[in-house]
């Protein structure tokens, strides 16, 4: 997927893994979610942010940045939520 790796569960894209030289700010794990879940997810993932390369404003896709101090822990939590079929993720 455009030089990234997409992760699907039951035929639904749930994550994109990105590590590129261009737009390094957007490297990390992208979460496929809806904007109505952003506030509650931000409490779980304080480092979560919108993807800059999509332009100004908030996108449904959110980024767990690779350079965050809690990156690995956040990604594991997101994966656990996906496996539990959490509606926020």
TORROPA-90519 format. One record per atom (N, C-alpha, C, O): residue number from 1; residue in one letter; atom name; x, y, z. Coordinates in nm, 4 decimals. Example, Ala and Ser with C-alpha at 12.3 -4.5 7.8 and 13.67 -1.06 7.14 Angstrom:
// TORROPA-90519
R  1  A  N  1.3190  -0.5690  0.7800 $
R  1  A  CA  1.2300  -0.4500  0.7800 $
R  1  A  C  1.3200  -0.3300  0.7800 $
R  1  A  O  1.4236  -0.3319  0.8465 $
R  2  S  N  1.2850  -0.2250  0.7080 $
R  2  S  CA  1.3670  -0.1060  0.7140 $
R  2  S  C  1.2900  0.0030  0.7870 $
R  2  S  O  1.3409  0.1138  0.8039 $
//
This chain:
// TORROPA-90519
R  1  X  N  0.0838  -0.1179  0.0000 $
R  1  X  CA  0.0000  0.0000  0.0000 $
R  1  X  C  0.0881  0.1240  0.0000 $
R  1  X  O  0.1254  0.1738  0.1062 $
R  2  X  N  0.1208  0.1731  -0.1162 $
R  2  X  CA  0.1975  0.2960  -0.1334 $
R  2  X  C  0.3264  0.2958  -0.0519 $
R  2  X  O  0.3646  0.3983  0.0045 $
R  3  X  N  0.3930  0.1817  -0.0455 $
R  3  X  CA  0.5176  0.1712  0.0286 $
R  3  X  C  0.4989  0.1487  0.1771 $
R  3  X  O  0.5954  0.1528  0.2534 $
R  4  X  N  0.3769  0.1252  0.2183 $
R  4  X  CA  0.3454  0.0965  0.3585 $
R  4  X  C  0.2871  -0.0441  0.3651 $
R  4  X  O  0.2619  -0.1069  0.2622 $
R  5  X  N  0.2662  -0.0923  0.4855 $
R  5  X  CA  0.2062  -0.2249  0.5038 $
R  5  X  C  0.0696  -0.2079  0.5687 $
R  5  X  O  0.0571  -0.1501  0.6767 $
R  6  X  N  -0.0322  -0.2593  0.5010 $
R  6  X  CA  -0.1676  -0.2529  0.5540 $
R  6  X  C  -0.1995  -0.3827  0.6272 $
R  6  X  O  -0.1627  -0.4912  0.5822 $
R  7  X  N  -0.2673  -0.3705  0.7389 $
R  7  X  CA  -0.3085  -0.4845  0.8193 $
R  7  X  C  -0.4613  -0.4935  0.8135 $
R  7  X  O  -0.5323  -0.3977  0.8442 $
R  8  X  N  -0.5091  -0.6102  0.7736 $
R  8  X  CA  -0.6528  -0.6348  0.7626 $
R  8  X  C  -0.6940  -0.7399  0.8652 $
R  8  X  O  -0.6184  -0.8324  0.8949 $
R  9  X  N  -0.8136  -0.7245  0.9183 $
R  9  X  CA  -0.8750  -0.8238  1.0056 $
R  9  X  C  -1.0159  -0.8469  0.9527 $
R  9  X  O  -1.0962  -0.7541  0.9434 $
R  10  X  N  -1.0443  -0.9711  0.9185 $
R  10  X  CA  -1.1759  -1.0076  0.8637 $
R  10  X  C  -1.2121  -0.9212  0.7431 $
R  10  X  O  -1.3264  -0.8777  0.7291 $
R  11  X  N  -1.1156  -0.8973  0.6576 $
R  11  X  CA  -1.1396  -0.8224  0.5351 $
R  11  X  C  -1.1502  -0.6716  0.5520 $
R  11  X  O  -1.1812  -0.6011  0.4560 $
R  12  X  N  -1.1250  -0.6212  0.6716 $
R  12  X  CA  -1.1358  -0.4784  0.7006 $
R  12  X  C  -0.9980  -0.4234  0.7360 $
R  12  X  O  -0.9292  -0.4787  0.8218 $
R  13  X  N  -0.9574  -0.3144  0.6701 $
R  13  X  CA  -0.8285  -0.2535  0.7026 $
R  13  X  C  -0.8379  -0.1886  0.8404 $
R  13  X  O  -0.9303  -0.1119  0.8674 $
R  14  X  N  -0.7425  -0.2196  0.9268 $
R  14  X  CA  -0.7453  -0.1674  1.0634 $
R  14  X  C  -0.6207  -0.0850  1.0978 $
R  14  X  O  -0.6277  0.0070  1.1793 $
R  15  X  N  -0.5088  -0.1173  1.0368 $
R  15  X  CA  -0.3832  -0.0473  1.0649 $
R  15  X  C  -0.3018  -0.0315  0.9372 $
R  15  X  O  -0.3140  -0.1108  0.8438 $
R  16  X  N  -0.2199  0.0707  0.9347 $
R  16  X  CA  -0.1163  0.0846  0.8321 $
R  16  X  C  0.0143  0.1097  0.9064 $
R  16  X  O  0.0205  0.1931  0.9967 $
R  17  X  N  0.1177  0.0372  0.8678 $
R  17  X  CA  0.2506  0.0539  0.9257 $
R  17  X  C  0.3328  0.1377  0.8287 $
R  17  X  O  0.3465  0.1015  0.7119 $
R  18  X  N  0.3875  0.2492  0.8762 $
R  18  X  CA  0.4587  0.3404  0.7869 $
R  18  X  C  0.5944  0.3771  0.8458 $
R  18  X  O  0.6061  0.4155  0.9622 $
R  19  X  N  0.6970  0.3639  0.7609 $
R  19  X  CA  0.8326  0.4075  0.7952 $
R  19  X  C  0.8987  0.4509  0.6661 $
R  19  X  O  0.9463  0.3675  0.5891 $
R  20  X  N  0.9018  0.5809  0.6421 $
R  20  X  CA  0.9572  0.6367  0.5190 $
R  20  X  C  1.0413  0.7590  0.5524 $
R  20  X  O  1.0278  0.8189  0.6591 $
R  21  X  N  1.1278  0.7941  0.4592 $
R  21  X  CA  1.2113  0.9129  0.4768 $
R  21  X  C  1.1303  1.0412  0.4589 $
R  21  X  O  1.1513  1.1386  0.5312 $
R  22  X  N  1.0387  1.0414  0.3638 $
R  22  X  CA  0.9552  1.1597  0.3400 $
R  22  X  C  0.8479  1.1681  0.4486 $
R  22  X  O  0.7933  1.0663  0.4911 $
R  23  X  N  0.8189  1.2883  0.4920 $
R  23  X  CA  0.7140  1.3109  0.5922 $
R  23  X  C  0.7325  1.2227  0.7160 $
R  23  X  O  0.6401  1.1538  0.7592 $
R  24  X  N  0.8525  1.2262  0.7713 $
R  24  X  CA  0.8845  1.1413  0.8873 $
R  24  X  C  0.7880  1.1627  1.0039 $
R  24  X  O  0.7686  1.0723  1.0852 $
R  25  X  N  0.7287  1.2792  1.0126 $
R  25  X  CA  0.6343  1.3088  1.1206 $
R  25  X  C  0.5178  1.2097  1.1201 $
R  25  X  O  0.4577  1.1844  1.2245 $
R  26  X  N  0.4858  1.1538  1.0039 $
R  26  X  CA  0.3730  1.0611  0.9914 $
R  26  X  C  0.4142  0.9149  1.0033 $
R  26  X  O  0.3307  0.8266  0.9838 $
R  27  X  N  0.5405  0.8868  1.0347 $
R  27  X  CA  0.5831  0.7484  1.0552 $
R  27  X  C  0.5232  0.6932  1.1839 $
R  27  X  O  0.5054  0.7643  1.2828 $
R  28  X  N  0.4935  0.5661  1.1789 $
R  28  X  CA  0.4375  0.4986  1.2948 $
R  28  X  C  0.3275  0.4034  1.2514 $
R  28  X  O  0.3329  0.3449  1.1431 $
R  29  X  N  0.2290  0.3889  1.3364 $
R  29  X  CA  0.1150  0.3023  1.3065 $
R  29  X  C  -0.0089  0.3896  1.2938 $
R  29  X  O  -0.0445  0.4650  1.3843 $
R  30  X  N  -0.0731  0.3768  1.1787 $
R  30  X  CA  -0.1951  0.4520  1.1528 $
R  30  X  C  -0.3142  0.3672  1.1946 $
R  30  X  O  -0.3222  0.2486  1.1626 $
R  31  X  N  -0.4063  0.4298  1.2664 $
R  31  X  CA  -0.5267  0.3631  1.3136 $
R  31  X  C  -0.6457  0.4043  1.2273 $
R  31  X  O  -0.6695  0.5232  1.2060 $
R  32  X  N  -0.7189  0.3073  1.1787 $
R  32  X  CA  -0.8429  0.3352  1.1062 $
R  32  X  C  -0.9533  0.3482  1.2107 $
R  32  X  O  -0.9906  0.2497  1.2744 $
R  33  X  N  -1.0048  0.4678  1.2282 $
R  33  X  CA  -1.1090  0.4915  1.3279 $
R  33  X  C  -1.2000  0.6029  1.2785 $
R  33  X  O  -1.1712  0.6670  1.1775 $
R  34  X  N  -1.3066  0.6251  1.3477 $
R  34  X  CA  -1.4001  0.7315  1.3133 $
R  34  X  C  -1.3791  0.8500  1.4073 $
R  34  X  O  -1.3395  0.8324  1.5225 $
R  35  X  N  -1.4053  0.9688  1.3583 $
R  35  X  CA  -1.3783  1.0896  1.4367 $
R  35  X  C  -1.4538  1.0937  1.5687 $
R  35  X  O  -1.4069  1.1565  1.6637 $
R  36  X  N  -1.5707  1.0281  1.5776 $
R  36  X  CA  -1.6444  1.0303  1.7039 $
R  36  X  C  -1.5728  0.9538  1.8156 $
R  36  X  O  -1.6101  0.9658  1.9323 $
R  37  X  N  -1.4712  0.8761  1.7811 $
R  37  X  CA  -1.3953  0.8009  1.8811 $
R  37  X  C  -1.2642  0.8699  1.9206 $
R  37  X  O  -1.1945  0.8227  2.0103 $
R  38  X  N  -1.2308  0.9792  1.8556 $
R  38  X  CA  -1.1008  1.0416  1.8799 $
R  38  X  C  -1.0823  1.0862  2.0246 $
R  38  X  O  -0.9757  1.0645  2.0822 $
R  39  X  N  -1.1837  1.1478  2.0840 $
R  39  X  CA  -1.1684  1.1970  2.2216 $
R  39  X  C  -1.1396  1.0827  2.3197 $
R  39  X  O  -1.0502  1.0931  2.4036 $
R  40  X  N  -1.2159  0.9744  2.3083 $
R  40  X  CA  -1.1937  0.8631  2.4014 $
R  40  X  C  -1.0616  0.7927  2.3728 $
R  40  X  O  -0.9936  0.7486  2.4655 $
R  41  X  N  -1.0247  0.7816  2.2450 $
R  41  X  CA  -0.8966  0.7188  2.2109 $
R  41  X  C  -0.7787  0.8045  2.2574 $
R  41  X  O  -0.6745  0.7513  2.2955 $
R  42  X  N  -0.7950  0.9354  2.2542 $
R  42  X  CA  -0.6880  1.0254  2.2981 $
R  42  X  C  -0.6573  1.0044  2.4460 $
R  42  X  O  -0.5442  1.0263  2.4892 $
R  43  X  N  -0.7566  0.9622  2.5240 $
R  43  X  CA  -0.7334  0.9322  2.6657 $
R  43  X  C  -0.6494  0.8052  2.6810 $
R  43  X  O  -0.5702  0.7934  2.7745 $
R  44  X  N  -0.6674  0.7110  2.5891 $
R  44  X  CA  -0.5908  0.5857  2.5913 $
R  44  X  C  -0.4537  0.6056  2.5292 $
R  44  X  O  -0.3543  0.5507  2.5766 $
R  45  X  N  -0.4494  0.6859  2.4213 $
R  45  X  CA  -0.3262  0.7102  2.3453 $
R  45  X  C  -0.2964  0.8607  2.3433 $
R  45  X  O  -0.3282  0.9273  2.2448 $
R  46  X  N  -0.2363  0.9155  2.4490 $
R  46  X  CA  -0.2110  1.0601  2.4536 $
R  46  X  C  -0.1246  1.1109  2.3376 $
R  46  X  O  -0.1330  1.2283  2.3014 $
R  47  X  N  -0.0426  1.0244  2.2797 $
R  47  X  CA  0.0459  1.0662  2.1707 $
R  47  X  C  -0.0246  1.0662  2.0344 $
R  47  X  O  0.0316  1.1148  1.9363 $
R  48  X  N  -0.1466  1.0124  2.0273 $
R  48  X  CA  -0.2186  1.0005  1.9005 $
R  48  X  C  -0.2392  1.1380  1.8375 $
R  48  X  O  -0.2703  1.2356  1.9057 $
R  49  X  N  -0.2211  1.1432  1.7059 $
R  49  X  CA  -0.2369  1.2699  1.6346 $
R  49  X  C  -0.2841  1.2440  1.4924 $
R  49  X  O  -0.2758  1.1323  1.4413 $
R  50  X  N  -0.3335  1.3492  1.4305 $
R  50  X  CA  -0.3756  1.3382  1.2911 $
R  50  X  C  -0.2541  1.3266  1.2005 $
R  50  X  O  -0.1424  1.3624  1.2379 $
R  51  X  N  -0.2780  1.2770  1.0836 $
R  51  X  CA  -0.1713  1.2571  0.9858 $
R  51  X  C  -0.1536  1.3861  0.9059 $
R  51  X  O  -0.2461  1.4300  0.8375 $
R  52  X  N  -0.0368  1.4462  0.9143 $
R  52  X  CA  -0.0100  1.5762  0.8514 $
R  52  X  C  -0.0216  1.5733  0.7003 $
R  52  X  O  -0.0711  1.6683  0.6397 $
R  53  X  N  0.0242  1.4638  0.6386 $
R  53  X  CA  0.0264  1.4611  0.4917 $
R  53  X  C  -0.1140  1.4637  0.4326 $
R  53  X  O  -0.1289  1.4842  0.3122 $
R  54  X  N  -0.2176  1.4434  0.5145 $
R  54  X  CA  -0.3560  1.4515  0.4679 $
R  54  X  C  -0.4070  1.5944  0.4676 $
R  54  X  O  -0.5197  1.6205  0.4254 $
R  55  X  N  -0.3246  1.6870  0.5145 $
R  55  X  CA  -0.3625  1.8277  0.5153 $
R  55  X  C  -0.4118  1.8723  0.6520 $
R  55  X  O  -0.4083  1.7970  0.7493 $
R  56  X  N  -0.4574  1.9954  0.6567 $
R  56  X  CA  -0.5057  2.0539  0.7819 $
R  56  X  C  -0.6339  1.9861  0.8268 $
R  56  X  O  -0.7057  1.9260  0.7469 $
R  57  X  N  -0.6606  1.9968  0.9532 $
R  57  X  CA  -0.7827  1.9389  1.0072 $
R  57  X  C  -0.7591  1.7989  1.0599 $
R  57  X  O  -0.6467  1.7488  1.0623 $
R  58  X  N  -0.8678  1.7377  1.1018 $
R  58  X  CA  -0.8619  1.6047  1.1608 $
R  58  X  C  -0.9098  1.5017  1.0606 $
R  58  X  O  -1.0146  1.5178  0.9980 $
R  59  X  N  -0.8325  1.3965  1.0464 $
R  59  X  CA  -0.8713  1.2882  0.9560 $
R  59  X  C  -0.9205  1.1698  1.0380 $
R  59  X  O  -0.8898  1.1586  1.1567 $
R  60  X  N  -0.9967  1.0818  0.9743 $
R  60  X  CA  -1.0386  0.9598  1.0437 $
R  60  X  C  -0.9182  0.8751  1.0797 $
R  60  X  O  -0.9128  0.8183  1.1887 $
R  61  X  N  -0.8206  0.8656  0.9886 $
R  61  X  CA  -0.6970  0.7943  1.0198 $
R  61  X  C  -0.6200  0.8757  1.1219 $
R  61  X  O  -0.6032  0.9967  1.1067 $
R  62  X  N  -0.5733  0.8083  1.2262 $
R  62  X  CA  -0.4918  0.8717  1.3287 $
R  62  X  C  -0.3592  0.7972  1.3393 $
R  62  X  O  -0.3494  0.6798  1.3038 $
R  63  X  N  -0.2582  0.8671  1.3884 $
R  63  X  CA  -0.1223  0.8136  1.3926 $
R  63  X  C  -0.0769  0.7920  1.5365 $
R  63  X  O  -0.0904  0.8798  1.6217 $
R  64  X  N  -0.0232  0.6741  1.5613 $
R  64  X  CA  0.0564  0.6506  1.6822 $
R  64  X  C  0.2001  0.6692  1.6357 $
R  64  X  O  0.2561  0.5800  1.5721 $
R  65  X  N  0.2612  0.7842  1.6665 $
R  65  X  CA  0.3916  0.8171  1.6102 $
R  65  X  C  0.5046  0.7270  1.6588 $
R  65  X  O  0.5141  0.6932  1.7767 $
R  66  X  N  0.5891  0.6898  1.5644 $
R  66  X  CA  0.7013  0.6000  1.5934 $
R  66  X  C  0.7987  0.6594  1.6947 $
R  66  X  O  0.8677  0.5855  1.7649 $
R  67  X  N  0.8049  0.7926  1.7028 $
R  67  X  CA  0.9005  0.8555  1.7940 $
R  67  X  C  0.8420  0.8823  1.9329 $
R  67  X  O  0.9084  0.9446  2.0157 $
R  68  X  N  0.7213  0.8374  1.9599 $
R  68  X  CA  0.6596  0.8566  2.0918 $
R  68  X  C  0.7265  0.7657  2.1943 $
R  68  X  O  0.7671  0.6539  2.1622 $
R  69  X  N  0.7377  0.8138  2.3162 $
R  69  X  CA  0.8007  0.7354  2.4234 $
R  69  X  C  0.7243  0.6061  2.4521 $
R  69  X  O  0.7837  0.5054  2.4908 $
R  70  X  N  0.5929  0.6096  2.4330 $
R  70  X  CA  0.5111  0.4925  2.4635 $
R  70  X  C  0.4632  0.4196  2.3374 $
R  70  X  O  0.3594  0.3534  2.3392 $
R  71  X  N  0.5385  0.4319  2.2294 $
R  71  X  CA  0.4978  0.3759  2.1000 $
R  71  X  C  0.4639  0.2271  2.1077 $
R  71  X  O  0.3542  0.1867  2.0693 $
R  72  X  N  0.5565  0.1460  2.1566 $
R  72  X  CA  0.5349  0.0014  2.1595 $
R  72  X  C  0.4141  -0.0356  2.2452 $
R  72  X  O  0.3328  -0.1191  2.2058 $
R  73  X  N  0.4028  0.0257  2.3604 $
R  73  X  CA  0.2902  -0.0012  2.4500 $
R  73  X  C  0.1577  0.0400  2.3839 $
R  73  X  O  0.0583  -0.0322  2.3922 $
R  74  X  N  0.1577  0.1548  2.3192 $
R  74  X  CA  0.0367  0.2023  2.2515 $
R  74  X  C  -0.0050  0.1088  2.1383 $
R  74  X  O  -0.1235  0.0798  2.1222 $
R  75  X  N  0.0907  0.0622  2.0610 $
R  75  X  CA  0.0597  -0.0289  1.9503 $
R  75  X  C  0.0042  -0.1610  2.0038 $
R  75  X  O  -0.0905  -0.2158  1.9474 $
R  76  X  N  0.0618  -0.2114  2.1108 $
R  76  X  CA  0.0111  -0.3360  2.1701 $
R  76  X  C  -0.1318  -0.3177  2.2204 $
R  76  X  O  -0.2156  -0.4060  2.2023 $
R  77  X  N  -0.1596  -0.2052  2.2826 $
R  77  X  CA  -0.2949  -0.1766  2.3303 $
R  77  X  C  -0.3922  -0.1678  2.2136 $
R  77  X  O  -0.5028  -0.2214  2.2209 $
R  78  X  N  -0.3523  -0.1007  2.1064 $
R  78  X  CA  -0.4381  -0.0904  1.9875 $
R  78  X  C  -0.4664  -0.2289  1.9300 $
R  78  X  O  -0.5797  -0.2578  1.8915 $
R  79  X  N  -0.3659  -0.3137  1.9238 $
R  79  X  CA  -0.3845  -0.4498  1.8718 $
R  79  X  C  -0.4794  -0.5295  1.9609 $
R  79  X  O  -0.5632  -0.6044  1.9107 $
R  80  X  N  -0.4669  -0.5140  2.0923 $
R  80  X  CA  -0.5583  -0.5823  2.1842 $
R  80  X  C  -0.7019  -0.5357  2.1622 $
R  80  X  O  -0.7946  -0.6167  2.1650 $
R  81  X  N  -0.7207  -0.4056  2.1403 $
R  81  X  CA  -0.8547  -0.3521  2.1143 $
R  81  X  C  -0.9122  -0.4095  1.9849 $
R  81  X  O  -1.0305  -0.4430  1.9780 $
R  82  X  N  -0.8284  -0.4201  1.8838 $
R  82  X  CA  -0.8728  -0.4750  1.7549 $
R  82  X  C  -0.9152  -0.6207  1.7721 $
R  82  X  O  -1.0202  -0.6618  1.7227 $
R  83  X  N  -0.8334  -0.6976  1.8420 $
R  83  X  CA  -0.8656  -0.8397  1.8630 $
R  83  X  C  -0.9932  -0.8600  1.9446 $
R  83  X  O  -1.0615  -0.9613  1.9293 $
R  84  X  N  -1.0251  -0.7639  2.0311 $
R  84  X  CA  -1.1473  -0.7707  2.1107 $
R  84  X  C  -1.2674  -0.7121  2.0349 $
R  84  X  O  -1.3791  -0.7077  2.0865 $
R  85  X  N  -1.2415  -0.6675  1.9111 $
R  85  X  CA  -1.3455  -0.6067  1.8280 $
R  85  X  C  -1.4056  -0.4832  1.8954 $
R  85  X  O  -1.5264  -0.4603  1.8888 $
R  86  X  N  -1.3205  -0.4045  1.9599 $
R  86  X  CA  -1.3621  -0.2821  2.0258 $
R  86  X  C  -1.4189  -0.1860  1.9218 $
R  86  X  O  -1.3544  -0.1627  1.8196 $
R  87  X  N  -1.5364  -0.1301  1.9441 $
R  87  X  CA  -1.5971  -0.0429  1.8444 $
R  87  X  C  -1.5191  0.0862  1.8169 $
R  87  X  O  -1.5346  0.1460  1.7104 $
R  88  X  N  -1.4358  0.1294  1.9116 $
R  88  X  CA  -1.3570  0.2496  1.8885 $
R  88  X  C  -1.2473  0.2260  1.7854 $
R  88  X  O  -1.2046  0.3196  1.7178 $
R  89  X  N  -1.2018  0.1031  1.7732 $
R  89  X  CA  -1.0920  0.0706  1.6838 $
R  89  X  C  -1.1442  -0.0064  1.5684 $
R  89  X  O  -1.0676  -0.0444  1.4798 $
//
